[in-house]
Amino acid sequence: MVKVKLNRPTIERLLARRNWSQNALAKRLGICSSYVSQLMTGARSVSPRMRRQLLRKLPDLTFDDLFIIQGIVAAGEEDGAETAR
């Protein structure tokens, strides 16, 4: 299973270039600003629906520009490597 997080540096550069605040981005996406804040800090993963919405609203950016895919380490594994027996 994987988690998809926002690529925070890319989003921050986008906001600066467009002179937008996180609140302005939230309004454009039709979501509350607290959810944008949670996405930006990594407290929440980006849902498939929100990924589609971001890609639609920011067509000049690709999936790889906007998001970071993080793997989840299974129990008994360290850094994704299997434990020696």
PDB file of N, CA, C and O in Angstrom:
ATOM      1  N   MET A   1       0.851  -1.185   0.000  1.00  0.00           N
ATOM      2  CA  MET A   1       0.000   0.000   0.000  1.00  0.00           C
ATOM      3  C   MET A   1       0.894   1.245   0.000  1.00  0.00           C
ATOM      4  O   MET A   1       1.950   1.264   0.632  1.00  0.00           O
ATOM      5  N   VAL A   2       0.460   2.263  -0.706  1.00  0.00           N
ATOM      6  CA  VAL A   2       1.237   3.494  -0.784  1.00  0.00           C
ATOM      7  C   VAL A   2       0.397   4.679  -0.331  1.00  0.00           C
ATOM      8  O   VAL A   2      -0.833   4.633  -0.331  1.00  0.00           O
ATOM      9  N   LYS A   3       1.093   5.737   0.051  1.00  0.00           N
ATOM     10  CA  LYS A   3       0.449   7.014   0.373  1.00  0.00           C
ATOM     11  C   LYS A   3       0.901   8.020  -0.669  1.00  0.00           C
ATOM     12  O   LYS A   3       2.046   7.988  -1.118  1.00  0.00           O
ATOM     13  N   VAL A   4       0.006   8.908  -1.049  1.00  0.00           N
ATOM     14  CA  VAL A   4       0.335   9.979  -1.979  1.00  0.00           C
ATOM     15  C   VAL A   4       0.244  11.296  -1.227  1.00  0.00           C
ATOM     16  O   VAL A   4      -0.802  11.643  -0.678  1.00  0.00           O
ATOM     17  N   LYS A   5       1.344  12.017  -1.209  1.00  0.00           N
ATOM     18  CA  LYS A   5       1.424  13.308  -0.512  1.00  0.00           C
ATOM     19  C   LYS A   5       1.637  14.418  -1.533  1.00  0.00           C
ATOM     20  O   LYS A   5       2.099  14.172  -2.647  1.00  0.00           O
ATOM     21  N   LEU A   6       1.296  15.641  -1.139  1.00  0.00           N
ATOM     22  CA  LEU A   6       1.585  16.794  -1.993  1.00  0.00           C
ATOM     23  C   LEU A   6       3.087  17.039  -2.031  1.00  0.00           C
ATOM     24  O   LEU A   6       3.787  16.834  -1.039  1.00  0.00           O
ATOM     25  N   ASN A   7       3.564  17.472  -3.169  1.00  0.00           N
ATOM     26  CA  ASN A   7       4.953  17.896  -3.304  1.00  0.00           C
ATOM     27  C   ASN A   7       4.990  19.348  -2.830  1.00  0.00           C
ATOM     28  O   ASN A   7       4.808  20.277  -3.617  1.00  0.00           O
ATOM     29  N   ARG A   8       5.223  19.521  -1.558  1.00  0.00           N
ATOM     30  CA  ARG A   8       5.106  20.836  -0.926  1.00  0.00           C
ATOM     31  C   ARG A   8       5.955  21.932  -1.586  1.00  0.00           C
ATOM     32  O   ARG A   8       5.436  23.021  -1.833  1.00  0.00           O
ATOM     33  N   PRO A   9       7.237  21.685  -1.882  1.00  0.00           N
ATOM     34  CA  PRO A   9       8.023  22.753  -2.513  1.00  0.00           C
ATOM     35  C   PRO A   9       7.430  23.217  -3.853  1.00  0.00           C
ATOM     36  O   PRO A   9       7.447  24.409  -4.161  1.00  0.00           O
ATOM     37  N   THR A  10       6.912  22.282  -4.635  1.00  0.00           N
ATOM     38  CA  THR A  10       6.300  22.648  -5.918  1.00  0.00           C
ATOM     39  C   THR A  10       5.053  23.497  -5.697  1.00  0.00           C
ATOM     40  O   THR A  10       4.857  24.508  -6.371  1.00  0.00           O
ATOM     41  N   ILE A  11       4.216  23.087  -4.756  1.00  0.00           N
ATOM     42  CA  ILE A  11       2.981  23.836  -4.478  1.00  0.00           C
ATOM     43  C   ILE A  11       3.318  25.225  -3.936  1.00  0.00           C
ATOM     44  O   ILE A  11       2.678  26.207  -4.313  1.00  0.00           O
ATOM     45  N   GLU A  12       4.312  25.317  -3.061  1.00  0.00           N
ATOM     46  CA  GLU A  12       4.696  26.627  -2.523  1.00  0.00           C
ATOM     47  C   GLU A  12       5.213  27.551  -3.629  1.00  0.00           C
ATOM     48  O   GLU A  12       4.897  28.740  -3.638  1.00  0.00           O
ATOM     49  N   ARG A  13       6.007  27.013  -4.560  1.00  0.00           N
ATOM     50  CA  ARG A  13       6.482  27.832  -5.691  1.00  0.00           C
ATOM     51  C   ARG A  13       5.311  28.273  -6.570  1.00  0.00           C
ATOM     52  O   ARG A  13       5.266  29.416  -7.025  1.00  0.00           O
ATOM     53  N   LEU A  14       4.363  27.359  -6.805  1.00  0.00           N
ATOM     54  CA  LEU A  14       3.183  27.685  -7.602  1.00  0.00           C
ATOM     55  C   LEU A  14       2.393  28.820  -6.957  1.00  0.00           C
ATOM     56  O   LEU A  14       1.993  29.767  -7.634  1.00  0.00           O
ATOM     57  N   LEU A  15       2.172  28.722  -5.649  1.00  0.00           N
ATOM     58  CA  LEU A  15       1.426  29.768  -4.942  1.00  0.00           C
ATOM     59  C   LEU A  15       2.153  31.103  -5.030  1.00  0.00           C
ATOM     60  O   LEU A  15       1.526  32.140  -5.245  1.00  0.00           O
ATOM     61  N   ALA A  16       3.472  31.081  -4.864  1.00  0.00           N
ATOM     62  CA  ALA A  16       4.247  32.327  -4.940  1.00  0.00           C
ATOM     63  C   ALA A  16       4.191  32.933  -6.338  1.00  0.00           C
ATOM     64  O   ALA A  16       3.992  34.139  -6.484  1.00  0.00           O
ATOM     65  N   ARG A  17       4.364  32.107  -7.363  1.00  0.00           N
ATOM     66  CA  ARG A  17       4.342  32.613  -8.746  1.00  0.00           C
ATOM     67  C   ARG A  17       2.989  33.195  -9.133  1.00  0.00           C
ATOM     68  O   ARG A  17       2.916  34.169  -9.882  1.00  0.00           O
ATOM     69  N   ARG A  18       1.921  32.595  -8.621  1.00  0.00           N
ATOM     70  CA  ARG A  18       0.576  33.065  -8.964  1.00  0.00           C
ATOM     71  C   ARG A  18       0.045  34.085  -7.959  1.00  0.00           C
ATOM     72  O   ARG A  18      -1.065  34.597  -8.102  1.00  0.00           O
ATOM     73  N   ASN A  19       0.856  34.370  -6.943  1.00  0.00           N
ATOM     74  CA  ASN A  19       0.456  35.303  -5.896  1.00  0.00           C
ATOM     75  C   ASN A  19      -0.833  34.841  -5.211  1.00  0.00           C
ATOM     76  O   ASN A  19      -1.735  35.637  -4.954  1.00  0.00           O
ATOM     77  N   TRP A  20      -0.899  33.541  -4.921  1.00  0.00           N
ATOM     78  CA  TRP A  20      -2.040  32.937  -4.251  1.00  0.00           C
ATOM     79  C   TRP A  20      -1.636  32.574  -2.825  1.00  0.00           C
ATOM     80  O   TRP A  20      -0.470  32.291  -2.549  1.00  0.00           O
ATOM     81  N   SER A  21      -2.598  32.586  -1.942  1.00  0.00           N
ATOM     82  CA  SER A  21      -2.414  32.058  -0.591  1.00  0.00           C
ATOM     83  C   SER A  21      -2.966  30.631  -0.576  1.00  0.00           C
ATOM     84  O   SER A  21      -3.583  30.188  -1.545  1.00  0.00           O
ATOM     85  N   GLN A  22      -2.743  29.925   0.516  1.00  0.00           N
ATOM     86  CA  GLN A  22      -3.360  28.604   0.648  1.00  0.00           C
ATOM     87  C   GLN A  22      -4.882  28.734   0.645  1.00  0.00           C
ATOM     88  O   GLN A  22      -5.583  27.858   0.139  1.00  0.00           O
ATOM     89  N   ASN A  23      -5.392  29.837   1.216  1.00  0.00           N
ATOM     90  CA  ASN A  23      -6.838  30.073   1.212  1.00  0.00           C
ATOM     91  C   ASN A  23      -7.358  30.245  -0.209  1.00  0.00           C
ATOM     92  O   ASN A  23      -8.425  29.734  -0.549  1.00  0.00           O
ATOM     93  N   ALA A  24      -6.602  30.967  -1.044  1.00  0.00           N
ATOM     94  CA  ALA A  24      -7.014  31.164  -2.438  1.00  0.00           C
ATOM     95  C   ALA A  24      -7.029  29.833  -3.185  1.00  0.00           C
ATOM     96  O   ALA A  24      -7.937  29.573  -3.975  1.00  0.00           O
ATOM     97  N   LEU A  25      -6.032  28.995  -2.939  1.00  0.00           N
ATOM     98  CA  LEU A  25      -6.002  27.668  -3.565  1.00  0.00           C
ATOM     99  C   LEU A  25      -7.206  26.851  -3.113  1.00  0.00           C
ATOM    100  O   LEU A  25      -7.847  26.183  -3.925  1.00  0.00           O
ATOM    101  N   ALA A  26      -7.512  26.902  -1.832  1.00  0.00           N
ATOM    102  CA  ALA A  26      -8.661  26.165  -1.301  1.00  0.00           C
ATOM    103  C   ALA A  26      -9.953  26.600  -1.986  1.00  0.00           C
ATOM    104  O   ALA A  26     -10.774  25.761  -2.354  1.00  0.00           O
ATOM    105  N   LYS A  27     -10.133  27.902  -2.157  1.00  0.00           N
ATOM    106  CA  LYS A  27     -11.344  28.401  -2.832  1.00  0.00           C
ATOM    107  C   LYS A  27     -11.419  27.906  -4.265  1.00  0.00           C
ATOM    108  O   LYS A  27     -12.489  27.516  -4.733  1.00  0.00           O
ATOM    109  N   ARG A  28     -10.296  27.919  -4.964  1.00  0.00           N
ATOM    110  CA  ARG A  28     -10.271  27.454  -6.358  1.00  0.00           C
ATOM    111  C   ARG A  28     -10.581  25.961  -6.466  1.00  0.00           C
ATOM    112  O   ARG A  28     -11.142  25.503  -7.462  1.00  0.00           O
ATOM    113  N   LEU A  29     -10.209  25.211  -5.429  1.00  0.00           N
ATOM    114  CA  LEU A  29     -10.463  23.772  -5.417  1.00  0.00           C
ATOM    115  C   LEU A  29     -11.824  23.418  -4.824  1.00  0.00           C
ATOM    116  O   LEU A  29     -12.277  22.279  -4.940  1.00  0.00           O
ATOM    117  N   GLY A  30     -12.476  24.391  -4.190  1.00  0.00           N
ATOM    118  CA  GLY A  30     -13.779  24.143  -3.582  1.00  0.00           C
ATOM    119  C   GLY A  30     -13.696  23.330  -2.301  1.00  0.00           C
ATOM    120  O   GLY A  30     -14.599  22.555  -1.987  1.00  0.00           O
ATOM    121  N   ILE A  31     -12.595  23.515  -1.556  1.00  0.00           N
ATOM    122  CA  ILE A  31     -12.412  22.802  -0.291  1.00  0.00           C
ATOM    123  C   ILE A  31     -12.073  23.809   0.807  1.00  0.00           C
ATOM    124  O   ILE A  31     -11.792  24.972   0.521  1.00  0.00           O
ATOM    125  N   CYS A  32     -12.100  23.366   2.046  1.00  0.00           N
ATOM    126  CA  CYS A  32     -11.793  24.285   3.142  1.00  0.00           C
ATOM    127  C   CYS A  32     -10.283  24.458   3.281  1.00  0.00           C
ATOM    128  O   CYS A  32      -9.504  23.570   2.933  1.00  0.00           O
ATOM    129  N   SER A  33      -9.895  25.604   3.790  1.00  0.00           N
ATOM    130  CA  SER A  33      -8.478  25.928   3.906  1.00  0.00           C
ATOM    131  C   SER A  33      -7.756  25.014   4.904  1.00  0.00           C
ATOM    132  O   SER A  33      -6.556  24.777   4.769  1.00  0.00           O
ATOM    133  N   SER A  34      -8.480  24.502   5.899  1.00  0.00           N
ATOM    134  CA  SER A  34      -7.831  23.604   6.868  1.00  0.00           C
ATOM    135  C   SER A  34      -7.411  22.297   6.193  1.00  0.00           C
ATOM    136  O   SER A  34      -6.389  21.717   6.559  1.00  0.00           O
ATOM    137  N   TYR A  35      -8.183  21.830   5.218  1.00  0.00           N
ATOM    138  CA  TYR A  35      -7.816  20.619   4.479  1.00  0.00           C
ATOM    139  C   TYR A  35      -6.564  20.882   3.639  1.00  0.00           C
ATOM    140  O   TYR A  35      -5.677  20.031   3.577  1.00  0.00           O
ATOM    141  N   VAL A  36      -6.483  22.037   3.000  1.00  0.00           N
ATOM    142  CA  VAL A  36      -5.274  22.395   2.237  1.00  0.00           C
ATOM    143  C   VAL A  36      -4.080  22.427   3.174  1.00  0.00           C
ATOM    144  O   VAL A  36      -3.010  21.928   2.826  1.00  0.00           O
ATOM    145  N   SER A  37      -4.243  23.000   4.349  1.00  0.00           N
ATOM    146  CA  SER A  37      -3.166  23.052   5.324  1.00  0.00           C
ATOM    147  C   SER A  37      -2.712  21.648   5.715  1.00  0.00           C
ATOM    148  O   SER A  37      -1.512  21.390   5.801  1.00  0.00           O
ATOM    149  N   GLN A  38      -3.649  20.748   5.950  1.00  0.00           N
ATOM    150  CA  GLN A  38      -3.312  19.369   6.307  1.00  0.00           C
ATOM    151  C   GLN A  38      -2.574  18.664   5.168  1.00  0.00           C
ATOM    152  O   GLN A  38      -1.648  17.889   5.407  1.00  0.00           O
ATOM    153  N   LEU A  39      -2.990  18.938   3.935  1.00  0.00           N
ATOM    154  CA  LEU A  39      -2.300  18.357   2.781  1.00  0.00           C
ATOM    155  C   LEU A  39      -0.881  18.911   2.668  1.00  0.00           C
ATOM    156  O   LEU A  39       0.062  18.169   2.393  1.00  0.00           O
ATOM    157  N   MET A  40      -0.737  20.212   2.882  1.00  0.00           N
ATOM    158  CA  MET A  40       0.566  20.858   2.754  1.00  0.00           C
ATOM    159  C   MET A  40       1.553  20.365   3.814  1.00  0.00           C
ATOM    160  O   MET A  40       2.739  20.206   3.524  1.00  0.00           O
ATOM    161  N   THR A  41       1.082  20.124   5.026  1.00  0.00           N
ATOM    162  CA  THR A  41       1.980  19.680   6.092  1.00  0.00           C
ATOM    163  C   THR A  41       2.234  18.174   6.048  1.00  0.00           C
ATOM    164  O   THR A  41       3.103  17.664   6.756  1.00  0.00           O
ATOM    165  N   GLY A  42       1.477  17.473   5.219  1.00  0.00           N
ATOM    166  CA  GLY A  42       1.633  16.023   5.135  1.00  0.00           C
ATOM    167  C   GLY A  42       0.830  15.270   6.171  1.00  0.00           C
ATOM    168  O   GLY A  42       0.962  14.052   6.292  1.00  0.00           O
ATOM    169  N   ALA A  43      -0.008  15.983   6.930  1.00  0.00           N
ATOM    170  CA  ALA A  43      -0.845  15.334   7.936  1.00  0.00           C
ATOM    171  C   ALA A  43      -1.892  14.435   7.289  1.00  0.00           C
ATOM    172  O   ALA A  43      -2.336  13.460   7.894  1.00  0.00           O
ATOM    173  N   ARG A  44      -2.285  14.761   6.068  1.00  0.00           N
ATOM    174  CA  ARG A  44      -3.270  13.969   5.324  1.00  0.00           C
ATOM    175  C   ARG A  44      -2.680  13.583   3.982  1.00  0.00           C
ATOM    176  O   ARG A  44      -1.931  14.347   3.373  1.00  0.00           O
ATOM    177  N   SER A  45      -3.025  12.395   3.531  1.00  0.00           N
ATOM    178  CA  SER A  45      -2.669  11.970   2.180  1.00  0.00           C
ATOM    179  C   SER A  45      -3.681  12.580   1.211  1.00  0.00           C
ATOM    180  O   SER A  45      -4.788  12.950   1.603  1.00  0.00           O
ATOM    181  N   VAL A  46      -3.288  12.677  -0.045  1.00  0.00           N
ATOM    182  CA  VAL A  46      -4.165  13.256  -1.064  1.00  0.00           C
ATOM    183  C   VAL A  46      -5.039  12.137  -1.624  1.00  0.00           C
ATOM    184  O   VAL A  46      -4.531  11.154  -2.164  1.00  0.00           O
ATOM    185  N   SER A  47      -6.354  12.293  -1.492  1.00  0.00           N
ATOM    186  CA  SER A  47      -7.285  11.275  -1.972  1.00  0.00           C
ATOM    187  C   SER A  47      -7.279  11.233  -3.503  1.00  0.00           C
ATOM    188  O   SER A  47      -6.888  12.210  -4.141  1.00  0.00           O
ATOM    189  N   PRO A  48      -7.705  10.122  -4.095  1.00  0.00           N
ATOM    190  CA  PRO A  48      -7.779  10.055  -5.556  1.00  0.00           C
ATOM    191  C   PRO A  48      -8.648  11.173  -6.151  1.00  0.00           C
ATOM    192  O   PRO A  48      -8.309  11.749  -7.185  1.00  0.00           O
ATOM    193  N   ARG A  49      -9.758  11.468  -5.493  1.00  0.00           N
ATOM    194  CA  ARG A  49     -10.638  12.541  -5.978  1.00  0.00           C
ATOM    195  C   ARG A  49      -9.919  13.895  -5.975  1.00  0.00           C
ATOM    196  O   ARG A  49     -10.022  14.657  -6.936  1.00  0.00           O
ATOM    197  N   MET A  50      -9.190  14.191  -4.893  1.00  0.00           N
ATOM    198  CA  MET A  50      -8.467  15.462  -4.794  1.00  0.00           C
ATOM    199  C   MET A  50      -7.317  15.508  -5.798  1.00  0.00           C
ATOM    200  O   MET A  50      -7.012  16.570  -6.341  1.00  0.00           O
ATOM    201  N   ARG A  51      -6.678  14.364  -6.049  1.00  0.00           N
ATOM    202  CA  ARG A  51      -5.621  14.329  -7.068  1.00  0.00           C
ATOM    203  C   ARG A  51      -6.171  14.709  -8.432  1.00  0.00           C
ATOM    204  O   ARG A  51      -5.571  15.508  -9.152  1.00  0.00           O
ATOM    205  N   ARG A  52      -7.325  14.130  -8.789  1.00  0.00           N
ATOM    206  CA  ARG A  52      -7.961  14.465 -10.076  1.00  0.00           C
ATOM    207  C   ARG A  52      -8.307  15.948 -10.137  1.00  0.00           C
ATOM    208  O   ARG A  52      -8.104  16.598 -11.163  1.00  0.00           O
ATOM    209  N   GLN A  53      -8.828  16.475  -9.044  1.00  0.00           N
ATOM    210  CA  GLN A  53      -9.224  17.882  -8.999  1.00  0.00           C
ATOM    211  C   GLN A  53      -8.008  18.807  -9.153  1.00  0.00           C
ATOM    212  O   GLN A  53      -8.067  19.788  -9.894  1.00  0.00           O
ATOM    213  N   LEU A  54      -6.927  18.503  -8.466  1.00  0.00           N
ATOM    214  CA  LEU A  54      -5.710  19.312  -8.582  1.00  0.00           C
ATOM    215  C   LEU A  54      -5.156  19.262 -10.005  1.00  0.00           C
ATOM    216  O   LEU A  54      -4.753  20.287 -10.557  1.00  0.00           O
ATOM    217  N   LEU A  55      -5.137  18.077 -10.589  1.00  0.00           N
ATOM    218  CA  LEU A  55      -4.634  17.948 -11.965  1.00  0.00           C
ATOM    219  C   LEU A  55      -5.515  18.723 -12.952  1.00  0.00           C
ATOM    220  O   LEU A  55      -5.014  19.297 -13.919  1.00  0.00           O
ATOM    221  N   ARG A  56      -6.818  18.736 -12.705  1.00  0.00           N
ATOM    222  CA  ARG A  56      -7.746  19.483 -13.580  1.00  0.00           C
ATOM    223  C   ARG A  56      -7.572  20.988 -13.417  1.00  0.00           C
ATOM    224  O   ARG A  56      -7.567  21.722 -14.405  1.00  0.00           O
ATOM    225  N   LYS A  57      -7.428  21.453 -12.179  1.00  0.00           N
ATOM    226  CA  LYS A  57      -7.329  22.892 -11.906  1.00  0.00           C
ATOM    227  C   LYS A  57      -5.945  23.460 -12.207  1.00  0.00           C
ATOM    228  O   LYS A  57      -5.798  24.666 -12.399  1.00  0.00           O
ATOM    229  N   LEU A  58      -4.925  22.590 -12.248  1.00  0.00           N
ATOM    230  CA  LEU A  58      -3.552  23.024 -12.509  1.00  0.00           C
ATOM    231  C   LEU A  58      -2.996  22.236 -13.701  1.00  0.00           C
ATOM    232  O   LEU A  58      -2.064  21.447 -13.549  1.00  0.00           O
ATOM    233  N   PRO A  59      -3.575  22.455 -14.885  1.00  0.00           N
ATOM    234  CA  PRO A  59      -3.228  21.624 -16.050  1.00  0.00           C
ATOM    235  C   PRO A  59      -1.784  21.767 -16.539  1.00  0.00           C
ATOM    236  O   PRO A  59      -1.301  20.917 -17.288  1.00  0.00           O
ATOM    237  N   ASP A  60      -1.097  22.821 -16.127  1.00  0.00           N
ATOM    238  CA  ASP A  60       0.294  23.006 -16.553  1.00  0.00           C
ATOM    239  C   ASP A  60       1.269  22.160 -15.738  1.00  0.00           C
ATOM    240  O   ASP A  60       2.462  22.138 -16.038  1.00  0.00           O
ATOM    241  N   LEU A  61       0.772  21.454 -14.698  1.00  0.00           N
ATOM    242  CA  LEU A  61       1.612  20.596 -13.874  1.00  0.00           C
ATOM    243  C   LEU A  61       1.202  19.133 -14.038  1.00  0.00           C
ATOM    244  O   LEU A  61       0.024  18.825 -14.221  1.00  0.00           O
ATOM    245  N   THR A  62       2.184  18.244 -13.968  1.00  0.00           N
ATOM    246  CA  THR A  62       1.923  16.815 -14.110  1.00  0.00           C
ATOM    247  C   THR A  62       1.733  16.169 -12.739  1.00  0.00           C
ATOM    248  O   THR A  62       1.945  16.801 -11.704  1.00  0.00           O
ATOM    249  N   PHE A  63       1.335  14.914 -12.752  1.00  0.00           N
ATOM    250  CA  PHE A  63       1.201  14.142 -11.522  1.00  0.00           C
ATOM    251  C   PHE A  63       2.518  14.167 -10.745  1.00  0.00           C
ATOM    252  O   PHE A  63       2.537  14.404  -9.537  1.00  0.00           O
ATOM    253  N   ASP A  64       3.616  13.919 -11.458  1.00  0.00           N
ATOM    254  CA  ASP A  64       4.923  13.874 -10.797  1.00  0.00           C
ATOM    255  C   ASP A  64       5.364  15.234 -10.267  1.00  0.00           C
ATOM    256  O   ASP A  64       6.153  15.301  -9.325  1.00  0.00           O
ATOM    257  N   ASP A  65       4.864  16.318 -10.860  1.00  0.00           N
ATOM    258  CA  ASP A  65       5.149  17.651 -10.330  1.00  0.00           C
ATOM    259  C   ASP A  65       4.425  17.881  -9.001  1.00  0.00           C
ATOM    260  O   ASP A  65       4.993  18.441  -8.063  1.00  0.00           O
ATOM    261  N   LEU A  66       3.183  17.448  -8.934  1.00  0.00           N
ATOM    262  CA  LEU A  66       2.309  17.766  -7.801  1.00  0.00           C
ATOM    263  C   LEU A  66       2.402  16.812  -6.612  1.00  0.00           C
ATOM    264  O   LEU A  66       2.160  17.213  -5.473  1.00  0.00           O
ATOM    265  N   PHE A  67       2.749  15.555  -6.872  1.00  0.00           N
ATOM    266  CA  PHE A  67       2.616  14.542  -5.829  1.00  0.00           C
ATOM    267  C   PHE A  67       3.895  13.740  -5.617  1.00  0.00           C
ATOM    268  O   PHE A  67       4.733  13.611  -6.510  1.00  0.00           O
ATOM    269  N   ILE A  68       4.014  13.210  -4.409  1.00  0.00           N
ATOM    270  CA  ILE A  68       5.103  12.308  -4.042  1.00  0.00           C
ATOM    271  C   ILE A  68       4.453  11.015  -3.578  1.00  0.00           C
ATOM    272  O   ILE A  68       3.554  11.030  -2.738  1.00  0.00           O
ATOM    273  N   ILE A  69       4.908   9.902  -4.123  1.00  0.00           N
ATOM    274  CA  ILE A  69       4.379   8.596  -3.732  1.00  0.00           C
ATOM    275  C   ILE A  69       5.304   8.020  -2.664  1.00  0.00           C
ATOM    276  O   ILE A  69       6.511   7.891  -2.866  1.00  0.00           O
ATOM    277  N   GLN A  70       4.708   7.677  -1.528  1.00  0.00           N
ATOM    278  CA  GLN A  70       5.476   7.113  -0.418  1.00  0.00           C
ATOM    279  C   GLN A  70       5.003   5.696  -0.155  1.00  0.00           C
ATOM    280  O   GLN A  70       3.800   5.444  -0.087  1.00  0.00           O
ATOM    281  N   GLY A  71       5.933   4.776  -0.007  1.00  0.00           N
ATOM    282  CA  GLY A  71       5.586   3.400   0.326  1.00  0.00           C
ATOM    283  C   GLY A  71       5.399   3.248   1.821  1.00  0.00           C
ATOM    284  O   GLY A  71       5.915   4.046   2.604  1.00  0.00           O
ATOM    285  N   ILE A  72       4.670   2.237   2.211  1.00  0.00           N
ATOM    286  CA  ILE A  72       4.470   1.930   3.621  1.00  0.00           C
ATOM    287  C   ILE A  72       5.255   0.665   3.924  1.00  0.00           C
ATOM    288  O   ILE A  72       5.109  -0.342   3.231  1.00  0.00           O
ATOM    289  N   VAL A  73       6.078   0.715   4.947  1.00  0.00           N
ATOM    290  CA  VAL A  73       6.889  -0.433   5.330  1.00  0.00           C
ATOM    291  C   VAL A  73       6.021  -1.407   6.110  1.00  0.00           C
ATOM    292  O   VAL A  73       5.331  -1.014   7.051  1.00  0.00           O
ATOM    293  N   ALA A  74       6.054  -2.683   5.720  1.00  0.00           N
ATOM    294  CA  ALA A  74       5.279  -3.717   6.403  1.00  0.00           C
ATOM    295  C   ALA A  74       5.919  -4.056   7.742  1.00  0.00           C
ATOM    296  O   ALA A  74       7.110  -3.822   7.949  1.00  0.00           O
ATOM    297  N   ALA A  75       5.128  -4.602   8.638  1.00  0.00           N
ATOM    298  CA  ALA A  75       5.627  -4.998   9.959  1.00  0.00           C
ATOM    299  C   ALA A  75       6.767  -5.999   9.790  1.00  0.00           C
ATOM    300  O   ALA A  75       6.688  -6.908   8.963  1.00  0.00           O
ATOM    301  N   GLY A  76       7.821  -5.828  10.573  1.00  0.00           N
ATOM    302  CA  GLY A  76       8.957  -6.740  10.517  1.00  0.00           C
ATOM    303  C   GLY A  76       9.988  -6.369   9.476  1.00  0.00           C
ATOM    304  O   GLY A  76      10.965  -7.094   9.294  1.00  0.00           O
ATOM    305  N   GLU A  77       9.795  -5.256   8.787  1.00  0.00           N
ATOM    306  CA  GLU A  77      10.747  -4.813   7.776  1.00  0.00           C
ATOM    307  C   GLU A  77      11.341  -3.479   8.185  1.00  0.00           C
ATOM    308  O   GLU A  77      10.658  -2.648   8.784  1.00  0.00           O
ATOM    309  N   GLU A  78      12.587  -3.274   7.873  1.00  0.00           N
ATOM    310  CA  GLU A  78      13.287  -2.025   8.143  1.00  0.00           C
ATOM    311  C   GLU A  78      13.636  -1.368   6.817  1.00  0.00           C
ATOM    312  O   GLU A  78      14.291  -1.990   5.981  1.00  0.00           O
ATOM    313  N   ASP A  79      13.220  -0.142   6.607  1.00  0.00           N
ATOM    314  CA  ASP A  79      13.528   0.599   5.386  1.00  0.00           C
ATOM    315  C   ASP A  79      13.173  -0.181   4.125  1.00  0.00           C
ATOM    316  O   ASP A  79      13.842  -0.038   3.102  1.00  0.00           O
ATOM    317  N   GLY A  80      12.133  -0.998   4.186  1.00  0.00           N
ATOM    318  CA  GLY A  80      11.689  -1.738   3.022  1.00  0.00           C
ATOM    319  C   GLY A  80      12.474  -3.007   2.747  1.00  0.00           C
ATOM    320  O   GLY A  80      12.119  -3.752   1.834  1.00  0.00           O
ATOM    321  N   ALA A  81      13.536  -3.282   3.511  1.00  0.00           N
ATOM    322  CA  ALA A  81      14.333  -4.496   3.294  1.00  0.00           C
ATOM    323  C   ALA A  81      13.801  -5.615   4.190  1.00  0.00           C
ATOM    324  O   ALA A  81      13.386  -5.371   5.324  1.00  0.00           O
ATOM    325  N   GLU A  82      13.819  -6.815   3.679  1.00  0.00           N
ATOM    326  CA  GLU A  82      13.335  -7.938   4.468  1.00  0.00           C
ATOM    327  C   GLU A  82      14.317  -8.247   5.592  1.00  0.00           C
ATOM    328  O   GLU A  82      15.527  -8.079   5.441  1.00  0.00           O
ATOM    329  N   THR A  83      13.783  -8.694   6.706  1.00  0.00           N
ATOM    330  CA  THR A  83      14.601  -9.053   7.860  1.00  0.00           C
ATOM    331  C   THR A  83      15.267 -10.399   7.595  1.00  0.00           C
ATOM    332  O   THR A  83      14.607 -11.335   7.144  1.00  0.00           O
ATOM    333  N   ALA A  84      16.581 -10.510   7.871  1.00  0.00           N
ATOM    334  CA  ALA A  84      17.321 -11.762   7.682  1.00  0.00           C
ATOM    335  C   ALA A  84      16.865 -12.779   8.720  1.00  0.00           C
ATOM    336  O   ALA A  84      16.575 -12.424   9.863  1.00  0.00           O
ATOM    337  N   ARG A  85      16.803 -14.043   8.317  1.00  0.00           N
ATOM    338  CA  ARG A  85      16.393 -15.111   9.243  1.00  0.00           C
ATOM    339  C   ARG A  85      17.527 -16.020   9.526  1.00  0.00           C
ATOM    340  O   ARG A  85      17.377 -16.978  10.283  1.00  0.00           O
TER     341      ARG A  85
END
